Amino acid sequence: MNPNPEPQDRPDAVDAIIGQWAAVRPDLDTTAMEVFGRVYRLSRTMGDRMEKAYARFGISRGEFDVLATLRRSGEPYTLSPRQLSSTLMLTTGGMTGRLDKLERAGLLRRSPDPHDRRGLQVTLTDEGLALIDEAVGAGLAVQTEALSQLDPAEAGQLAGLLRKLLAGTQGQ
């Protein structure tokens, strides 16, 4: 027996849970629990790491998402609050709170929509653009470091498998 097993060969918390179920319900197929238990734990761990990476810039993950959505929209980095809400799957109330904080910080501005008297436009400021460009790099560095546990082929395979799994669960 190898005294120093590779990380992927060491039992983890999910293995302990699976073992407990096997002891009390050996009739259960716990494959799904093994996959989703690890996906859930990975999501929480990486979410915490991303939160720390963005905190260095004075923003939360949710605020990062708003700024990143505006940045990805391309010049002039402007969307309506409704477009932001639908992209981020947020209620308008949740979006308003994020926009208020980001506007107070000078990272975006709200202005009347010239095409809709009742509407608003949300636009990244130069400061917001500079911040999101730095923050996205910091976040990618954290993700890349975590992904370094896999070789490029494994990372590509995992991305494809997760895409397939996600597509199969959409709309259920």
JOGICOR-V700429 format. One record per residue. N is the residue number from 0. SS is DSSP state (alpha for helix, beta for strand, coil for the rest). PHI is phi in whole degrees, -180 to 180 (NA if undefined). Layout:
n->{N	N}
ss->{SS	SS}
phi->{PHI	PHI}
This chain:
n->{0	1	2	3	4	5	6	7	8	9	10	11	12	13	14	15	16	17	18	19	20	21	22	23	24	25	26	27	28	29	30	31	32	33	34	35	36	37	38	39	40	41	42	43	44	45	46	47	48	49	50	51	52	53	54	55	56	57	58	59	60	61	62	63	64	65	66	67	68	69	70	71	72	73	74	75	76	77	78	79	80	81	82	83	84	85	86	87	88	89	90	91	92	93	94	95	96	97	98	99	100	101	102	103	104	105	106	107	108	109	110	111	112	113	114	115	116	117	118	119	120	121	122	123	124	125	126	127	128	129	130	131	132	133	134	135	136	137	138	139	140	141	142	143	144	145	146	147	148	149	150	151	152	153	154	155	156	157	158	159	160	161	162	163	164	165	166	167	168	169	170	171}
ss->{coil	coil	coil	coil	coil	coil	alpha	alpha	alpha	coil	coil	coil	alpha	alpha	alpha	alpha	alpha	alpha	alpha	alpha	alpha	alpha	alpha	alpha	coil	coil	coil	coil	coil	coil	alpha	alpha	alpha	alpha	alpha	alpha	alpha	alpha	alpha	alpha	alpha	alpha	alpha	alpha	alpha	alpha	alpha	alpha	alpha	alpha	alpha	alpha	alpha	alpha	alpha	coil	coil	coil	coil	coil	alpha	alpha	alpha	alpha	alpha	alpha	alpha	alpha	alpha	alpha	alpha	alpha	coil	coil	coil	coil	coil	beta	beta	coil	alpha	alpha	alpha	alpha	alpha	alpha	alpha	alpha	coil	coil	coil	alpha	alpha	alpha	alpha	alpha	alpha	alpha	alpha	alpha	alpha	alpha	alpha	alpha	coil	coil	coil	beta	beta	beta	beta	beta	beta	coil	coil	beta	beta	beta	beta	beta	beta	beta	beta	beta	coil	alpha	alpha	alpha	alpha	alpha	alpha	alpha	alpha	alpha	alpha	alpha	alpha	alpha	alpha	alpha	alpha	alpha	alpha	alpha	alpha	alpha	alpha	coil	coil	coil	coil	alpha	alpha	alpha	alpha	alpha	alpha	alpha	alpha	alpha	alpha	alpha	alpha	alpha	alpha	alpha	alpha	alpha	alpha	coil	coil	coil}
phi->{NA	-73	-72	-126	-65	-63	-52	-70	-96	-80	-60	-122	-62	-67	-59	-63	-64	-62	-63	-64	-64	-62	-71	-100	-141	-64	-79	-82	-93	-98	-55	-62	-64	-63	-69	-73	-61	-74	-61	-62	-65	-64	-61	-65	-62	-69	-60	-64	-65	-67	-57	-65	-63	-78	-60	-60	-102	78	-129	-92	-61	-64	-71	-56	-58	-64	-63	-66	-65	-64	-64	-67	-71	82	-60	-92	58	-132	-141	-82	-57	-64	-62	-63	-59	-70	-65	-94	53	-117	-72	-64	-64	-64	-67	-59	-62	-66	-64	-57	-65	-68	-69	-59	-80	79	-92	-152	-136	-107	-145	-62	-79	-67	-102	-149	-57	-92	-98	-124	-120	-115	-131	-64	-86	-60	-64	-65	-64	-64	-66	-67	-64	-73	-65	-66	-64	-65	-66	-64	-63	-64	-67	-64	-63	-66	-72	-65	-70	-114	-81	-55	-66	-64	-62	-65	-64	-62	-59	-65	-66	-67	-60	-63	-65	-63	-60	-73	-103	-67	80	-89}
